[in-house]
Amino acid sequence: MRKLTVLAMLAAVLIAGSAFAVNRHLTPAPNATFAFGVGGAAIGPTTTNNDDSCDIGVAPAATLLLPYFEVDFRSTQTTARTTLFTITNVSAFPQIAHVVVWTDLSYAALDFNIFLTGYDVQAINLYDLFSRGVIAPPSGTTSNTTIPTGNPADAAPQPTNPNITSLANCNALPGPLPPSIVADLQSVFTAGTSTGSICSSVTARLGLTHTNAIGYITLDVVANCNTSLVANDPAYFTTNILFDNVLIGDYQDINPNPATGNFAGGNPLVHIRAVPEGGSVGSNPGTNLPYTFYDRYTLGVVGGNRHIDRRQPLPALWAARYIQGGTGGFNTNYKIWREGIQVGCPTTAATAPLNNSAIPVAELVRFDEHENASISSGGIIFSPPPAAFGLPETSSQPTSGAVFPAIPTAAGDLAGWTYLNLNSGLQFRTAPVPAGVTAGVTPRASQNWVIVNMQAEGRFSVDFDAAWLGNGCSAVVAAGTTIGPAGGVFVCPLPLTPGAGCPLTPVGTNTTPP
């Protein structure tokens, strides 16, 4: 009977996970403005361009984000925890995906390119990278070397992508990495230090210390097979990056070791669209986005165009389910990606503790199923003990840890949800900003992503995205503000107004047709 109960509860978790994974469009309030003519007749919205939005959903995109990966490269593959991800080109034209592997302190440690023919798909197992020193083993996974030749005798001639400026070096993968690079990657992603090939001019901490390799990955559609690291080269945005929303992707987090997990879960990657989409490399049609995903890296772009990447920004407000404890051994982890401050290598070893490792959090509120709440607020620091740093750019945090408010004990509930206001208060539109300088800069919310990982009996697992309560264009929400969707709680339908037939307090700032 106990096992049947556990399975029933797990099924409910899986169903909830599917619902969250598929439906990310959690619209907080209507945002279409309608013009009204004589007699109040609706003329209609001024635009129906649904792509022109900060809403993040699972749709073909120009950038993909894997918010968190973890790899045990020391164990055999049959027992090692690993993360796999897949890139798919949903267009008929060949595309180039530029992949950057970042540490959990946001250092771009490795980059490479994946060439995709039309409708192509390429899977990457990060165990191959960190343990074997191979990005994509040649056996059965050679799609990233299939470049078009223009030869009519080709079995499947490829159309020409007018936005690709060069195919030079696109056939250089897969292939073994030099042993020195593999050793350096292993050191950077576990010990946090480089053996000499990364930030070699200073003894700096490039990542936190942990047994497994931990970090995150970005994938951009680009015009050539370049070796330009986003963090170190502003010219990347004028000579390499493209704007076609043509890539989709997913990941799988697999831990086959019964001693440490014996579970697996998966989810779509974060799909970040270019707004507006299309255009050749270096094109600059402008965008209505207030800031962009790559905002902190575009400061040095020639011409000063901080919006040149056109990528949608990510949200700061989140609602995440949890289940914790009980006879089923339930456990929930939040895989949290956050936008840091430091760009590139630190200038001195003394700056190492500041390198995206202690990022403040505005507010955390935990609700049980009886609406009891416990709270943490006031610019707290996420701190995974016993590390000397705070929350890095990416981490997996158990809801049972000291980071989160304790579960309210009055009702004895095992489950509920957490409100996460992850705005750091450190991001400014003109970032980076010197410490203590606030004049002349406009605060914006920092970017974040939250994945909920639920486990049962140490052998069942599911991943799904938490629900965002406001998109990346939503205004900063201060700690202590009434919790709810960003943009307003209630909306008064026209022609009613607050206080005149619509006594709502508080009221939303938007209106809808009657």
Helices and strands as residue ranges (DSSP letters): H 2-22, E 34-36, G 38-40, E 42-45, E 63-71, E 82-89, E 95-103, E 108-116, E 121-125, H 126-127, I 128-132, G 143-145, H 179-190, E 213-222, H 236-239, E 247-255, E 263-268, E 270-272, G 295-297, E 317-323, E 331-338, G 349-354, E 360-368, E 373-381, E 394-398, E 415-421, E 448-456, E 460-465, E 467-468, E 497-498, E 501-502
